[in-house]
Amino acid sequence: MPALQRARKQARATACQSNLHQWATSMAMYATEYDDKVWIIPQGMGEWMEVLRPYYEDIDKIRACPAATKPCQDTDDTEARGSVDTMWGRKGKQMEFGGRQKGYWGSYGHNRWVQQWSSRAELSSPDERLWVRFSMKGAHDVPVFADSAFTHALPLHTNPIPPKPLRVFSDIPVNAGGCQIWRFCIDRHNGTINSCFLDASVRKVALYVLWDLKWHRNWEPQHYQAKDIPWLH
């Protein structure tokens, strides 16, 4: 039985990477059409999936990691957090900013440092931490989409390591203030998550390595090791 369980987990992890390869292909098509410029994303839950819908119309097939397809358990209708094995959002119920119903759901999240801000003030004085083109130096280590307990996050290198495993939605605070990276720090694939990067590559990432990826342009690597997350052992 343990061998069968391991085989099933590996199959789900492989299928998860396949989904992310589809998102990577859609992202590459977007980059070609928009002269290498990263998207401007409107407010709303799951909005990054809508931006890429024209490049993979049946996105319902790739919204969720096969290891996280259970319905959302969070009763908060505004945030509707996911977890290790549940999706964020609810089909047909999530409300976009402005009140327009979208029904966003999934179990992958977007690194919101990969975008252009949408307001006039932000466009006139852009945040220097943003990744605004796809062919930027170091793209291989810039996460764009990854296994996540929420639709998006703005990680900071000052975000602490979670003191315990983040198994259920309530383990991650609403709005994830001061710990946005926790939305990605979920033990979904045996101590790792899968991620799609700015160069359209896909690979698994150990949870302690999350603090060494270049989430934004001014990121300072923390060089954690496996022993720094004792609950993984």
C-alpha positions as CSV (number, residue, x, y, z in Angstrom):
1,M,0.0,0.0,0.0
2,P,2.7,2.6,0.8
3,A,4.3,1.9,-2.6
4,L,1.0,2.4,-4.3
5,Q,0.4,5.7,-2.4
6,R,3.8,6.9,-3.4
7,A,3.1,6.1,-7.0
8,R,-0.2,8.0,-6.9
9,K,1.4,11.0,-5.3
10,Q,4.1,11.0,-8.0
11,A,1.5,10.7,-10.7
12,R,-0.3,13.7,-9.3
13,A,2.9,15.8,-9.1
14,T,3.7,14.9,-12.7
15,A,0.2,15.9,-13.8
16,C,0.6,19.1,-11.9
17,Q,3.7,20.0,-13.8
18,S,1.9,19.2,-17.0
19,N,-0.8,21.8,-16.1
20,L,1.9,24.4,-15.4
21,H,3.5,23.6,-18.7
22,Q,0.2,24.6,-20.3
23,W,0.1,27.8,-18.4
24,A,3.8,28.4,-19.4
25,T,2.8,27.9,-23.1
26,S,-0.1,30.4,-22.7
27,M,2.3,32.8,-21.1
28,A,4.8,32.5,-23.9
29,M,2.0,33.1,-26.5
30,Y,1.0,36.2,-24.6
31,A,4.6,37.5,-24.5
32,T,4.9,37.1,-28.3
33,E,1.7,39.0,-28.9
34,Y,2.5,41.8,-26.5
35,D,6.1,42.4,-27.5
36,D,7.6,40.8,-24.4
37,K,5.6,43.1,-22.0
38,V,4.1,41.5,-18.9
39,W,0.4,41.9,-18.4
40,I,-1.6,44.6,-16.6
41,I,-4.0,42.7,-14.4
42,P,-7.3,44.2,-13.2
43,Q,-8.5,43.7,-9.6
44,G,-10.3,40.5,-8.8
45,M,-10.0,37.0,-7.7
46,G,-8.2,34.7,-10.1
47,E,-7.8,37.5,-12.7
48,W,-4.5,36.1,-14.1
49,M,-6.4,33.1,-15.4
50,E,-8.7,35.4,-17.3
51,V,-5.8,37.3,-18.8
52,L,-4.5,34.0,-20.3
53,R,-7.9,32.5,-21.2
54,P,-7.6,33.5,-24.9
55,Y,-4.5,31.3,-25.2
56,Y,-6.0,28.2,-23.5
57,E,-9.7,28.5,-23.7
58,D,-10.7,25.5,-21.6
59,I,-8.8,26.7,-18.5
60,D,-11.1,24.7,-16.2
61,K,-8.9,21.7,-17.1
62,I,-5.7,23.3,-15.8
63,R,-7.0,25.5,-12.9
64,A,-6.1,23.0,-10.2
65,C,-3.3,20.7,-9.2
66,P,-4.5,17.1,-9.1
67,A,-3.4,16.9,-5.5
68,A,-5.7,19.9,-4.6
69,T,-9.1,19.4,-6.2
70,K,-11.3,19.3,-3.1
71,P,-13.8,22.1,-2.7
72,C,-12.8,25.2,-0.7
73,Q,-13.5,24.9,3.0
74,D,-13.1,28.6,3.9
75,T,-16.4,30.2,4.8
76,D,-15.0,33.7,4.1
77,D,-16.7,34.5,0.7
78,T,-14.3,37.4,0.0
79,E,-11.0,35.6,0.3
80,A,-12.0,31.9,0.2
81,R,-8.6,30.5,1.0
82,G,-7.4,27.1,-0.1
83,S,-5.0,24.7,1.5
84,V,-2.6,21.8,0.8
85,D,-5.4,19.7,-0.8
86,T,-8.3,22.1,-1.3
87,M,-8.9,24.8,-3.9
88,W,-9.3,28.5,-3.3
89,G,-12.5,30.3,-4.5
90,R,-15.8,28.8,-5.4
91,K,-17.3,28.1,-8.7
92,G,-19.9,30.7,-9.6
93,K,-19.8,32.5,-6.2
94,Q,-16.6,34.6,-6.0
95,M,-17.1,38.3,-6.6
96,E,-14.7,40.4,-8.5
97,F,-13.9,43.9,-7.3
98,G,-16.8,46.1,-8.5
99,G,-19.4,43.4,-7.9
100,R,-19.1,41.5,-11.2
101,Q,-19.5,37.8,-10.6
102,K,-16.7,35.7,-12.0
103,G,-16.7,32.4,-10.2
104,Y,-12.9,32.2,-9.8
105,W,-11.4,29.0,-8.4
106,G,-8.2,27.0,-8.6
107,S,-5.2,25.8,-6.7
108,Y,-2.3,27.7,-8.4
109,G,-1.3,31.2,-7.5
110,H,0.3,34.2,-9.3
111,N,3.4,36.0,-8.1
112,R,2.0,39.5,-8.3
113,W,5.5,41.0,-8.6
114,V,5.2,39.8,-12.2
115,Q,2.8,42.4,-13.6
116,Q,2.5,46.1,-14.4
117,W,0.4,48.1,-12.0
118,S,-2.9,49.3,-13.5
119,S,-3.5,52.8,-12.0
120,R,-2.3,56.0,-13.6
121,A,-0.3,56.9,-10.5
122,E,1.4,53.6,-10.3
123,L,2.2,53.6,-14.1
124,S,3.8,57.1,-13.8
125,S,5.9,56.0,-10.9
126,P,6.3,52.2,-11.2
127,D,7.6,50.0,-8.4
128,E,11.2,49.1,-9.2
129,R,10.6,45.6,-7.7
130,L,8.3,44.6,-10.5
131,W,9.2,42.2,-13.3
132,V,7.6,44.0,-16.4
133,R,9.2,42.0,-19.3
134,F,9.5,38.3,-19.9
135,S,13.1,38.3,-21.2
136,M,14.6,39.9,-18.1
137,K,17.9,38.7,-16.7
138,G,17.5,35.9,-14.2
139,A,14.1,34.9,-15.6
140,H,14.8,31.2,-14.8
141,D,14.5,31.9,-11.1
142,V,11.5,34.2,-11.2
143,P,8.3,32.3,-10.2
144,V,5.2,33.4,-12.1
145,F,2.6,30.7,-11.2
146,A,2.9,27.9,-8.6
147,D,1.0,25.6,-6.3
148,S,-0.7,27.9,-3.9
149,A,-3.4,28.3,-1.2
150,F,-4.6,31.5,-2.8
151,T,-5.0,33.1,-6.2
152,H,-2.0,35.5,-5.8
153,A,0.6,36.8,-3.4
154,L,3.3,39.5,-3.0
155,P,6.1,37.6,-1.1
156,L,8.8,39.5,0.7
157,H,12.2,38.1,1.7
158,T,11.4,39.3,5.3
159,N,8.4,36.9,5.5
160,P,9.2,34.4,8.2
161,I,9.2,30.6,7.9
162,P,5.9,29.2,9.1
163,P,6.2,27.8,12.7
164,K,4.1,24.8,11.8
165,P,2.8,22.9,8.7
166,L,0.1,24.9,6.8
167,R,-2.4,22.1,6.3
168,V,-5.8,23.9,6.4
169,F,-7.0,27.3,5.2
170,S,-7.1,28.8,8.7
171,D,-3.3,28.2,9.1
172,I,-2.8,31.1,6.7
173,P,-4.1,34.5,8.1
174,V,-6.7,36.4,6.1
175,N,-4.8,38.8,3.8
176,A,-1.6,37.0,4.8
177,G,-0.2,40.3,6.2
178,G,3.5,40.0,6.8
179,C,3.6,36.4,5.5
180,Q,2.4,36.4,1.9
181,I,5.0,33.7,1.0
182,W,3.0,31.3,3.2
183,R,0.4,31.0,0.5
184,F,3.1,29.1,-1.5
185,C,4.8,27.4,1.4
186,I,2.4,24.4,1.5
187,D,3.6,20.8,1.6
188,R,1.7,19.6,-1.5
189,H,4.3,17.4,-3.1
190,N,6.5,15.8,-0.4
191,G,8.2,18.9,0.8
192,T,8.0,20.7,-2.5
193,I,5.7,22.7,-4.8
194,N,5.7,23.0,-8.5
195,S,6.3,26.3,-10.2
196,C,6.3,27.9,-13.7
197,F,9.0,30.5,-14.2
198,L,9.3,33.7,-16.2
199,D,11.3,31.9,-18.9
200,A,8.4,29.4,-19.3
201,S,10.3,26.6,-17.6
202,V,8.6,24.4,-15.0
203,R,10.2,22.6,-12.0
204,K,9.7,21.5,-8.5
205,V,11.0,23.7,-5.7
206,A,11.8,22.6,-2.1
207,L,9.9,24.7,0.4
208,Y,13.0,26.1,2.1
209,V,14.3,27.2,-1.4
210,L,11.3,29.5,-1.8
211,W,13.3,32.3,0.0
212,D,16.1,32.0,-2.5
213,L,13.9,32.5,-5.6
214,K,13.7,36.0,-7.2
215,W,10.1,36.9,-6.4
216,H,10.8,40.5,-7.1
217,R,13.8,42.4,-8.6
218,N,15.3,43.5,-5.2
219,W,14.9,40.2,-3.5
220,E,17.6,39.2,-1.0
221,P,18.2,35.4,-0.8
222,Q,17.9,34.0,2.7
223,H,19.9,30.8,2.1
224,Y,17.7,28.6,4.3
225,Q,18.4,24.9,4.5
226,A,16.0,22.0,5.1
227,K,16.9,22.0,8.8
228,D,15.4,25.5,9.1
229,I,11.9,24.0,8.5
230,P,11.8,21.3,11.2
231,W,8.2,20.4,10.5
232,L,9.2,19.0,7.1
233,H,11.1,16.1,8.7
